[in-house]
Amino acid sequence: MNDTGWLETYRGTVFRWEVDSNDHLTVAYYFARLGDATRAVLHRLGLGAGYTERTQRGCAIAECFVRYVKELRVGDIMHVTSGVIAVENDALVLGHKLFNSETGELCTTFEQRLVHLGSDGKAVSFTAEHRRAAESRRITWDAPARERRPRPATLDGFGDSARDTVKPGEMDAFGRLDLHAYIHRFSAANAHALAAFGLSPGYMREGNRGFSTFEFQCAFTGSLAAGDPVVVRTGLVHVGNSSMRQLHVMTNERTGEEVASLEQAGVHLDLAARRPAPLPDALRQRAQAIVVRTS
């Protein structure tokens, strides 16, 4: 492998409406950039929207591992470079790095696995031509390794944390729910789950505190169509000095099928210092009382 496979796949800025209550880029909009970058890579490999229209085949995300390293604030300029980490018979593993274009600092790394699907939703082998194109974009991937952790065997102890329906405008160019639409729902779920043990919007406003995410581990196991009713249930699985980790599970309520899950790790943030702050003892005790065990 070498580093000649890198492609620039996104270049833009942080708009005011994309910033959250922590005054930095909302995680769902990182995923909007990831979606742009992914589509750019697929286009270069001959697997873009035109290919899907002609063949009724396409690549769907199955897993994603994200590390948030540096903040992006309003007005910051950014770009994404992308390449192929691995080529499988019927799947690709892509790597994306998001940089602050002004400072050159690495802000976020994304590692994602895409499965090549036929019109029946089953995995289909790539052609030799597509494999050659993908191999030509192989890169050396040096981002942090993913730690795969056990998840609870059931949803006992999980609480309802988000509920709505899929909107027609949330579908992507391939006719699937866009990535950022999943993450917006998980973000809403996170806010409700944190409030359950006192890390509420009121507490954060009064104490100038926030919750800052540093890691996502996502899995996409089903599909959603416009109009489908969706519910997210969340369990708190770890509490540290300032850090917390939650597992969100999204279900299509029409079918009962689990369609996505997100393990989210973050810290209790001092918004003035922009640094992690220890959880107050009372909040930590309340959080520890509702932790869902994984074994």
Order of alpha helices (4+ residues) and beta strands (2+ residues): beta-alpha-alpha-beta-beta-beta-beta-alpha-beta-alpha-alpha-beta-beta-beta-beta-beta-alpha
